[in-house]
């Protein structure tokens, strides 16, 4: 059973699977946003991962304690030895 179906079964009020005919990543993301019921959207693609176990708690705290409408994080490219960079260089630069 796919992982999303397991979560959907246990947390139907919070998790749902929306499937459509393939029509591009942007369209799929826009349809997902339109169907979302929450107040926060997390873009986490198939080959992405969060930097650590406390990232979501940190982001939640930022939303609760600042007037931020958008929170972004650093991006570290891995996998190809020729690509080793972090953007932005200063993690607090965009606060």
C-alpha positions as CSV (number, residue, x, y, z in Angstrom):
1,X,0.0,0.0,0.0
2,X,1.4,3.4,-0.9
3,X,2.6,5.5,2.0
4,X,0.1,8.3,1.3
5,X,-2.8,5.8,1.4
6,X,-1.6,4.7,4.9
7,X,-1.6,8.3,6.1
8,X,-5.0,9.0,4.4
9,X,-6.5,6.0,6.3
10,X,-5.3,7.2,9.7
11,X,-5.7,10.9,9.2
12,X,-8.5,11.4,6.6
13,X,-9.3,14.9,8.0
14,X,-5.7,16.1,7.3
15,X,-4.4,14.0,4.4
16,X,-5.9,13.3,1.0
17,X,-4.6,12.0,-2.3
18,X,-5.6,14.0,-5.4
19,X,-5.0,12.2,-8.7
20,X,-5.4,13.7,-12.2
21,X,-4.3,12.8,-15.7
22,X,-0.7,14.0,-16.2
23,X,-0.7,17.6,-17.4
24,X,2.6,19.1,-16.0
25,X,4.1,19.7,-12.6
26,X,2.9,23.4,-12.3
27,X,-0.7,22.5,-13.1
28,X,-0.6,19.6,-10.5
29,X,0.9,22.0,-7.9
30,X,-1.8,24.6,-8.6
31,X,-4.6,22.0,-8.3
32,X,-3.1,20.8,-5.1
33,X,-3.1,24.3,-3.7
34,X,-6.7,24.9,-4.8
35,X,-7.8,21.7,-3.0
36,X,-5.8,22.4,0.2
37,X,-7.7,23.1,3.3
38,X,-4.9,24.3,5.6
39,X,-3.2,27.6,6.0
40,X,0.3,26.6,5.1
41,X,1.6,25.0,1.9
42,X,4.9,23.0,1.9
43,X,6.6,22.4,-1.4
44,X,8.6,19.2,-1.0
45,X,9.2,17.4,-4.2
46,X,10.1,13.8,-4.8
47,X,13.9,14.3,-4.6
48,X,13.7,16.9,-1.8
49,X,14.1,16.4,1.9
50,X,14.0,18.6,5.0
51,X,17.4,19.5,6.5
52,X,16.5,18.0,9.9
53,X,13.8,16.9,12.3
54,X,13.2,20.3,13.8
55,X,12.7,22.3,10.5
56,X,8.9,22.2,10.6
57,X,8.8,23.3,14.3
58,X,11.1,26.2,13.5
59,X,8.9,27.3,10.5
60,X,5.8,27.0,12.6
61,X,7.4,29.3,15.3
62,X,8.3,31.8,12.6
63,X,4.7,32.0,11.4
64,X,3.5,32.4,15.0
65,X,6.0,35.0,16.1
66,X,6.5,37.1,13.0
67,X,4.3,38.7,10.3
68,X,5.9,36.4,7.7
69,X,3.5,35.3,4.9
70,X,6.2,33.2,3.2
71,X,9.1,31.3,4.7
72,X,11.9,29.9,2.5
73,X,14.9,27.9,3.5
74,X,18.4,27.3,2.2
75,X,18.8,25.0,-0.8
76,X,21.8,22.6,-0.8
77,X,22.4,20.8,-4.1
78,X,23.9,17.3,-3.6
79,X,24.6,14.2,-5.6
80,X,27.0,15.6,-8.3
81,X,30.4,16.3,-6.9
82,X,30.7,19.3,-9.2
83,X,27.6,20.9,-7.6
84,X,28.2,21.8,-4.0
85,X,26.6,25.1,-3.1
86,X,24.1,26.6,-0.7
87,X,21.6,29.3,-1.5
88,X,21.3,31.8,0.0
89,X,24.7,31.9,1.7
90,X,23.3,33.4,4.9
91,X,20.4,31.5,6.3
92,X,19.0,34.7,7.9
93,X,19.5,36.9,4.9
94,X,15.8,36.7,3.7
95,X,14.1,37.0,7.1
